[in-house]
Amino acid sequence: MVSREDEYYESTSFDMRNYLEMRPPYSDRLYGYVYQHHKGSWGNALDIATGPGMVARELARRFDNVVGVDFNERYVETAREVSRGYSNLTFQQAYAEDLSQFPDNHFDLVVIGQAAQWFKNEAFEEIGRVLKPQGTLAMWFYANGYVPGDPAATKVLHDIFFKFNQIFPYTKDTDEMFQRITSGLDHCKLPQHYFEPGTRRIRFNYKDGLCVNPPGVYPCRVSLPPCEIPDTDEFVHIEDPEILTVTKPWDWYKRYMSVLIPMEHLDLSEVYKDEFEDLDKLLAGKTVKYSWAVSMVLARKKQ
Ligand SMILES: C[S@@+](CC[C@H](N)C(=O)[O-])C[C@H]1O[C@@H](n2cnc3c(N)ncnc32)[C@H](O)[C@@H]1O
């Protein structure tokens, strides 16, 4: 199988431990939306593209047995190291597109945090196969940070993110990835023979958070063909700045954008120089609450 994200993560100085340390943690509220949707039992859960295993560790508090998989062996190792002491949690190397080590109808819940944009559509077939009837698929993606109640600082954060999207090198599949994130994961194709009508597509904080580069606000990097989703899918807009948030000294965001997503050959503090200066003018010395827009898709396997 051709690996795509490997090309990015392996070719940069990307460090999973940095990622774990710097990234905004998923809140109990975020997991709450997933658990509320879940009608199945609480036996087996699978966290696909687990990275350092953050989501898997949360699931291990709720489910009898949890498996985290990632295609990157190094991340699987990191996840194991930082998850010592969890007796009901294991990690394995696997591609989302090939879950053949798992039987049909096995998992009550499958979760994909911040990674479904990378998957080929075969992954969603595989997920349909391994889910139990009435089991839940939950996936989410977050993009633009914003500062609740501060439109000027929010605009600068959006400008930074827009620039980030322009320079983002990634790989051959970048167009597909951008379609998926710009559409709030609606371009991830869920096979209708597996999933019940009524998939929920929740947009959190889209007004302030924008989420990527909606056409008409910033020029979109890719063309966006219509999404092939059923009419029965339910779109929900929720304003909830607590869904994904951190409260940090103002310069944290500069470090976050510089360290978390390194680009080879590019000095990011130089790339974002003007925007970083604007942030200094607006926020210097303050403790700032940063929040994010999040797209969440909640689907249920047919009986
Ligand atoms: C942004 S990280 C998200 C980590 C974790 N889910 C979280 O939310 O903290 C993306 C992860 O997706 C993994 N990944 C990307 N494409 C994958 C695929 N097709 N199969 C398995 N893992 C994949 C990468 O190795 C990386 O660990």
The ligand as a MOL file (V3000), in Angstrom:
LIG
                    3D

  0  0  0     0  0            999 V3000
M  V30 BEGIN CTAB
M  V30 COUNTS 27 29 0 0 0
M  V30 BEGIN ATOM
M  V30 1 C -2.9770 14.4580 13.4640 0
M  V30 2 S -2.5460 12.8470 14.0580 0 CHG=1
M  V30 3 C -3.9620 12.4450 15.0660 0
M  V30 4 C -3.6110 11.5610 16.2490 0
M  V30 5 C -4.7810 11.2350 17.1800 0
M  V30 6 N -5.8700 10.5690 16.5250 0
M  V30 7 C -5.2780 12.4560 17.8950 0
M  V30 8 O -6.3680 12.9610 17.5870 0
M  V30 9 O -4.5670 12.8970 18.7730 0 CHG=-1
M  V30 10 C -2.8160 11.9470 12.5810 0
M  V30 11 C -2.4010 10.4800 12.7140 0
M  V30 12 O -2.9710 9.7670 11.6290 0
M  V30 13 C -2.1100 8.6920 11.3040 0
M  V30 14 N -2.5770 8.2190 9.9860 0
M  V30 15 C -2.7700 8.9640 8.8860 0
M  V30 16 N -3.2660 8.2360 7.8760 0
M  V30 17 C -3.4180 6.9750 8.3670 0
M  V30 18 C -3.9190 5.7520 7.8130 0
M  V30 19 N -4.3230 5.7060 6.5550 0
M  V30 20 N -3.9590 4.6660 8.6020 0
M  V30 21 C -3.5270 4.7160 9.8840 0
M  V30 22 N -3.0350 5.8490 10.4550 0
M  V30 23 C -2.9820 6.9630 9.7100 0
M  V30 24 C -0.7300 9.3440 11.3840 0
M  V30 25 O 0.3200 8.4190 11.4910 0
M  V30 26 C -0.8980 10.2140 12.6270 0
M  V30 27 O -0.5210 9.5280 13.8000 0
M  V30 END ATOM
M  V30 BEGIN BOND
M  V30 1 1 1 2
M  V30 2 1 2 3
M  V30 3 1 2 10
M  V30 4 1 3 4
M  V30 5 1 4 5
M  V30 6 1 5 6
M  V30 7 1 5 7
M  V30 8 2 7 8
M  V30 9 1 7 9
M  V30 10 1 10 11
M  V30 11 1 11 12
M  V30 12 1 11 26
M  V30 13 1 12 13
M  V30 14 1 13 14
M  V30 15 1 13 24
M  V30 16 1 14 15
M  V30 17 1 14 23
M  V30 18 2 15 16
M  V30 19 1 16 17
M  V30 20 1 17 18
M  V30 21 2 17 23
M  V30 22 1 18 19
M  V30 23 2 18 20
M  V30 24 1 20 21
M  V30 25 2 21 22
M  V30 26 1 22 23
M  V30 27 1 24 25
M  V30 28 1 24 26
M  V30 29 1 26 27
M  V30 END BOND
M  V30 END CTAB
M  END
